[in-house]
Amino acid sequence: MIAAISVREGLPYNIYAAYLMPYGSDKKHETISSDFYRFDLDFRSFISSLEDEMDRRRVIDRKDKRERAILVSASTKPKYELEDSMEELKELAVSSDVIVLDAVIQRVKDLNPKYLLGEGKLKDLVINAMDKGATLLIFDQDLSPSQIRAIGETTELKVIDRSQLILDIFARRAHSRDGKVQVELAQLKYMLPRLTGKGTAMSRLTGGIGGRGPGEMKLEIDRRRIRERITRLEKELDTLSEARKQRKQRRVGKGIPIVSIIGYTNAGKSTLLNTLTKSATIVEDKMFATLDTASRRLRFPKEREVIITDTVGFIRDLPKDLMAAFKSTLEELEDADLLLHLVDISNPRFEQQILSVENILSDLKIKDKPRFIVFNKTDKVLKDEVKNIALRYDALAVSAVNPDSLEPLLKAIEQRIWESQ
């Protein structure tokens, strides 16, 4: 609630007040005007009952301690691109156990250098956040440290961007020493430029979404100590990388072909590995459920076998620090004899996802590696549609949860590896 008092001849004259209305009301706010001396309102009781009504109208229970977020996107790109990207951001938020209250998209002619959004839209966002009880704003675009600070100070909410959300998911999912070192390294490199002149905006990042994992303890450490920590982690990563190379050389020495399953996050790579090899790697219907590379042996007739590996999922615009940190893991793809590019055919954005994976393969300089596309989750799409899409991409179609559908894939792997030699 906000109030203003007008003055006449040096004395209070009229009072004007405005307050937010509960979520779902016909009007977003209500106003009161009265003679100052006749104005009678028990503010504490009025606001208390208003907030109780707001809590009753909200879908989310206040006792639920999870972060409640409004997703925000502001860009000069076409609207359909922004909407596609926003859908992916929602999936990422849900993967990080965030309750998504609303999504706001603004297509702008020119980006606001201070707030990204227009100032009018930002004010609407503040009212929307109060109305719905949001605790967090997640931006689909990467924000500069000064933008995070300015938006945080204006909205009085915690503000994170897409990169920070992805880092948070990685911090939750890293289990191996390799994964933990890589995630901590990426977090520290992300935080380093954001530690300068930190005030209330940065203090909001000390816990929860965007501050989880090894990074949250580092916010109070000065830049010099963070740099020292980064140097130590990079040395440890080199050591771990050497150990991986030795394991790799032993495999190569035995002459066992390597098949790597690659693809966009949540395409079903771990499920395919489990079904092919009758193993039990972690499987969840969430983005980045697998961060640690898993390798299993797959036996074929005539006493032949391959090593089949499941890699970390790709995603468009993967944060640069994260890409650099995971490069050593992704370098294992260089030694693969064959890449299976797994694609979720049920995802409406599968064409953009194929393109994103192709771009990452180019960045890793392994685009010329032998590979073919395998469409997964065919049980969720009409048969005729699957057939037409597979023909268009000269691809195989499987359902990783159905072992009977994998026979053509096994034959294709056998043919590509042994009959092409």
C-alpha positions, 0 to 999 in steps of 0.5 A: 500500500502507498499513500500521499497527502496533499497540503493546503496553507501548510496543513494536511488537506486530502489523503490518497491511498492505493493498494494491490488487490488479491490475485484473480481480482477484476482490478489489479489495485484499488484506490481510496481518497478522503479528507485527511481529518476524516480518514479512518483506517486501522492499517495493521488490521487492514493489511493483515486481512489483505495479505491473508486474502492474497495468500488464500487466492495464491495457488502456491502454499506459503509453507512450500519453501521452494523458490517461486519464480517469474521467468522473463525474456527480453530480446530483439529476436522474433517472437516465436524464437523467444517463445521456444526459448522460454519453454526450454527455460521452464523445463530448466526451472522445473529441473532445478525444483523451482515453482514457475508462477508466470512467464513474461516475454517482451520483444523490444526494438532496443534493449535497455542497457540498465534493465534489459526490459523497458522501465514500464514493463519492469514496474509491471513485473514488480506488481506481478511478483508481489501479486503472485508471491514470487521470490525469484526472477529468472532471465532467459538472457545472460545479464551483466553484473550491473544489470543483475544489481540494478534489477535486484535493487529495483524489484527487491527480488533475487535475480539470476540468468539462464547460465546461473540456472544451468550452473545450479542444475549441474551443481545438484547433479554432479556426483563424480570427482570429475563432475564436481571439479568441473562444476565448481570451476565453472561456478567460480569463473562465473562469479569472479566478475560479479564479486565487485562492489557487491551489495544487497543484489549479490547478498540475495544470491548467498543461498538457494537457486543460483547459489547452490553447491561449491559456489555459495561458500565462495561469495565472501572470499576475495578475488585473489583467493578465488583465483588461487582456487581456480588455479588449483581446480584447473591443475586437479582437472588436468590430473583427472584428464591424464587418468582418463587418457590412460584408461582410454589408451588401455581401451584403444590398446585392446582394440575395442571399438567405442560408440558414444551416444550424444544428443540434446539434454533429456533425449533419453541417452541414459535410458538407451544405454541401460536398455542396450546393456541391461545396466542401471545408470541414473534415469530421470525425466529432467534436463541434465539428469546425467553429468558423469560419463558412463561406459558399458560393454555391449556384446555382439555375435561372433564374440565381438563387442563395443564400449558404449558411452553416455555423455553429458547432454548438450543444450543451446547457448551452453554457458562458456565457462561450463563448456570450457570446464566440460571440454575435457569430458567431451574430448572423449568423443574424439576417440569414438569410432561412431557417434549415435546422435539421439533426438527426442522426436516427441519434442516440438523443438527437435529441429532446433535441438539437432542444429544446436548439437551440430553447432557444438560438434563443430565447436569441438572440431569433431563434426566429421566423425562418423555418426547417424541420427537416431530418433527416440521416444517414438511411442509418443508420436504417430507412426506415419509422422515418425516414418516421414521424419526418419526418411527426411533425416535418413535416420533410424527410429526407436523407443529406448524403453522398448528393447524390441525396437532396438534390433535395427539400431544394433544391426546398423552399429554392427554394419558401421563398425565392422562391415565398413572396415 
